[in-house]
Structures are given as C-alpha cells and as structure tokens.
Amino acid sequence: MQEGDLDEVVALEQISFTEPWSRKMFVGELRGNSFSTNLVARAEERDDTGVPGGTLVGYIIFWVVFEELHLMNLAVRPELRRRGIAKELVRQALILSASEGAHTALLEVRASNVAAQALYEGFGFKRKSMRRGYYEYPQEDAVIMVLEKGGDPMLSEDPAILELVRKEHTEFTTLEVTHHRLEDQLAELAKLHILTPEEEVRKKQIQFQKLATKDKMAEIVRQFKHSRSLSAGRS
C-alpha cells in the first residue's frame, strides 16, 4: 500500500465498516508505524472479477511485534467477496509475518461476523475470549481469536524467570508499569460510546506504544536468558 492508494482504500473502508478508519489513521500506518505492513490487492488485466484491471479489490493491515502478529484491518470489495481474495490476503500476512519470526497471531472480530470467523478458523485460529461491548455502531461484543505455533513467549514465560528479570532489570519493571498503564487507557477509551477522530488516532497511538513496550520487555527477557545460557556454558 502506498499513499497514492488511499483514495480507493478509504472509499472501500467507508462502505465496509460501521466504524471506519479515517484517512489520517491510514497515513499514520504508512508513515509512522515501523511495526506495520500494509498490502493491497488489485485486479489483473484478465481475470474473472468483472472489474477493470488495476482496480483495488482489497487490502490488509497487520503489525508484527517481536514474535506476535496482530491482524488490524481487512476489507474486500462487497461484490467480490467469497472469491478467495480475503483468504489470499490473510495467507500473505501469515507468510510475511512468519518470515519475520512471528509464531503467534491475534485478531478481534465482531461476534456477528460469522463469515470472517470461518475464514480465520480455516487457518487454524481459535476463539479465545470475548470483549463485551467492544464495538459501537452497533454496539456488539468482539471475539478474540488466536493462532498459536509455539505460544506467545511473554504469556508462556516461566514466572520464575520473569521474577529474576524484575530483580535484575529495573527497566523491565518500568516497562511493565507502562504496559499496564496503557492497557488501562485503552480500557477507558473502550468505555466511550463515540470516539472523535482525535480519540481514534490516540487509540492507535496507545496500541502502538503498548506493543512497542511489550517488544522491549520481550527483548530484555531474551537477552537475560541468553546471558544465563552463556554463563552456564562457561561453568
């Protein structure tokens, strides 16, 4: 995805969702989010889509932070759905994120969007939990779906290791506090019935900061375990 694609992207976003991203949010993904990968799909000159060659038919936005993939946004032209376009976009996201070391994937989807849930289940995603009243316009629960291959290193880390890291690395403890504070800020925004464009941007910034903080925490744990491994080898 390039900024030159945004007229088509924003138009598709507007007709696809009741709570669409703003153009400013897409620009933020393209310009200011080092974790973000943004792909578009376009019709070939000769295919069976029935739209002119070069027409944007779908897009996907995903973040890769440390070993975790977050699927953030996915849309396909309404008249071209159920033709495998969304499936191919998700497949590309999984391939690219795996090449960057991701082995866990996470997403949220409206509880009523059974077609999307079936798509993700086809890739092996499992329903993990619900977030009550997460969506507005209309208000609806979100289904949290997870694809795990080896597990999230931060969630499955030995608590004893984390406790040692906390004792030896004050930065880790500071990052933990920051991570919890950002989670609380997102929870407060989730309580609002209507988000202004500025609040939507702020929400994206908090999500970005939260993932960046988690990335730093995971790197500290990785370095700690590596140093311990080297020390054990020398002994």
HUNORZI-V113635 format. One record per residue. N is the residue number from 1. SS is DSSP state (2 for helix, 1 for strand, 0 for the rest). PSI is psi as a letter, one per 30 degrees, with the letter a starting at -180 (none if undefined). OMEGA is omega as a letter, one per 40 degrees, with the letter a starting at -180 (NA if undefined). Layout:
n | ss | psi | omega
N | SS | PSI | OMEGA
N | SS | PSI | OMEGA
This chain:
n | ss | psi | omega
1 | 0 | k | i
2 | 0 | l | i
3 | 2 | f | i
4 | 2 | f | i
5 | 2 | f | a
6 | 2 | f | i
7 | 2 | e | i
8 | 2 | e | a
9 | 2 | e | a
10 | 2 | e | i
11 | 2 | e | i
12 | 2 | e | i
13 | 2 | e | a
14 | 2 | e | a
15 | 2 | f | a
16 | 2 | f | a
17 | 0 | k | i
18 | 0 | f | i
19 | 0 | i | a
20 | 0 | l | i
21 | 0 | l | i
22 | 0 | l | i
23 | 2 | e | a
24 | 2 | e | i
25 | 2 | e | i
26 | 2 | e | i
27 | 2 | e | i
28 | 2 | e | i
29 | 2 | e | a
30 | 2 | e | a
31 | 2 | e | a
32 | 2 | g | a
33 | 0 | j | a
34 | 0 | f | i
35 | 0 | f | a
36 | 1 | k | i
37 | 1 | k | a
38 | 1 | j | a
39 | 1 | k | i
40 | 1 | l | i
41 | 1 | k | i
42 | 1 | k | i
43 | 0 | k | i
44 | 0 | l | a
45 | 0 | e | a
46 | 0 | j | i
47 | 0 | a | a
48 | 0 | g | a
49 | 0 | f | a
50 | 0 | g | i
51 | 0 | l | a
52 | 0 | k | i
53 | 0 | k | a
54 | 0 | f | i
55 | 0 | k | i
56 | 1 | k | a
57 | 1 | f | i
58 | 1 | l | i
59 | 1 | l | i
60 | 1 | k | i
61 | 1 | k | i
62 | 1 | l | i
63 | 1 | k | i
64 | 1 | j | i
65 | 1 | j | a
66 | 0 | c | a
67 | 0 | g | a
68 | 1 | k | i
69 | 1 | k | i
70 | 1 | j | i
71 | 1 | j | a
72 | 1 | e | a
73 | 1 | k | a
74 | 1 | k | i
75 | 1 | k | i
76 | 1 | k | i
77 | 0 | k | a
78 | 2 | e | a
79 | 2 | f | a
80 | 2 | g | i
81 | 0 | l | a
82 | 0 | g | i
83 | 0 | g | i
84 | 0 | g | a
85 | 2 | e | i
86 | 2 | e | i
87 | 2 | e | i
88 | 2 | e | i
89 | 2 | e | i
90 | 2 | e | i
91 | 2 | e | i
92 | 2 | e | i
93 | 2 | e | i
94 | 2 | e | i
95 | 2 | e | a
96 | 2 | e | a
97 | 2 | e | i
98 | 2 | e | i
99 | 2 | f | i
100 | 0 | g | i
101 | 0 | g | a
102 | 0 | k | i
103 | 0 | g | i
104 | 1 | k | i
105 | 1 | k | a
106 | 1 | k | i
107 | 1 | l | i
108 | 1 | k | a
109 | 1 | k | i
110 | 1 | k | a
111 | 0 | e | a
112 | 0 | f | a
113 | 0 | i | a
114 | 2 | f | i
115 | 2 | e | i
116 | 2 | e | i
117 | 2 | e | i
118 | 2 | e | i
119 | 2 | e | a
120 | 2 | e | i
121 | 2 | f | i
122 | 2 | f | i
123 | 0 | f | i
124 | 0 | g | i
125 | 0 | k | i
126 | 1 | k | i
127 | 1 | k | a
128 | 1 | e | a
129 | 1 | l | i
130 | 1 | k | i
131 | 1 | j | a
132 | 1 | k | i
133 | 1 | g | a
134 | 1 | e | a
135 | 1 | l | i
136 | 0 | l | i
137 | 0 | i | e
138 | 0 | l | i
139 | 0 | k | a
140 | 1 | l | i
141 | 1 | l | i
142 | 1 | k | i
143 | 1 | k | i
144 | 1 | k | a
145 | 1 | k | a
146 | 1 | k | i
147 | 1 | j | a
148 | 1 | k | i
149 | 0 | i | a
150 | 0 | f | i
151 | 0 | l | i
152 | 0 | k | a
153 | 0 | f | a
154 | 0 | e | a
155 | 0 | e | a
156 | 0 | g | a
157 | 0 | k | i
158 | 0 | k | i
159 | 2 | e | i
160 | 2 | e | i
161 | 2 | e | a
162 | 2 | e | i
163 | 2 | e | i
164 | 2 | e | i
165 | 2 | e | i
166 | 2 | e | a
167 | 2 | e | a
168 | 2 | f | a
169 | 0 | j | i
170 | 2 | f | i
171 | 2 | e | a
172 | 2 | e | i
173 | 2 | e | i
174 | 2 | e | i
175 | 2 | e | i
176 | 2 | e | i
177 | 2 | e | i
178 | 2 | e | a
179 | 2 | e | i
180 | 2 | e | i
181 | 2 | e | i
182 | 2 | e | i
183 | 2 | e | i
184 | 2 | e | i
185 | 2 | e | i
186 | 2 | e | i
187 | 2 | e | i
188 | 2 | e | i
189 | 2 | e | a
190 | 2 | f | a
191 | 2 | f | a
192 | 0 | k | i
193 | 0 | e | a
194 | 0 | k | i
195 | 0 | k | i
196 | 0 | l | i
197 | 2 | e | i
198 | 2 | e | i
199 | 2 | e | i
200 | 2 | e | i
201 | 2 | e | i
202 | 2 | e | i
203 | 2 | e | i
204 | 2 | e | i
205 | 2 | e | i
206 | 2 | e | i
207 | 2 | e | i
208 | 2 | e | a
209 | 2 | e | a
210 | 2 | e | i
211 | 2 | e | i
212 | 2 | e | i
213 | 2 | e | i
214 | 2 | e | i
215 | 2 | e | a
216 | 2 | e | i
217 | 2 | e | a
218 | 2 | e | i
219 | 2 | e | i
220 | 2 | e | i
221 | 2 | e | a
222 | 2 | e | a
223 | 2 | e | i
224 | 2 | e | a
225 | 2 | e | i
226 | 2 | e | a
227 | 2 | e | i
228 | 2 | e | i
229 | 2 | e | i
230 | 2 | e | i
231 | 2 | e | i
232 | 2 | e | i
233 | 2 | e | a
234 | 2 | e | i
235 | 0 | none | NA
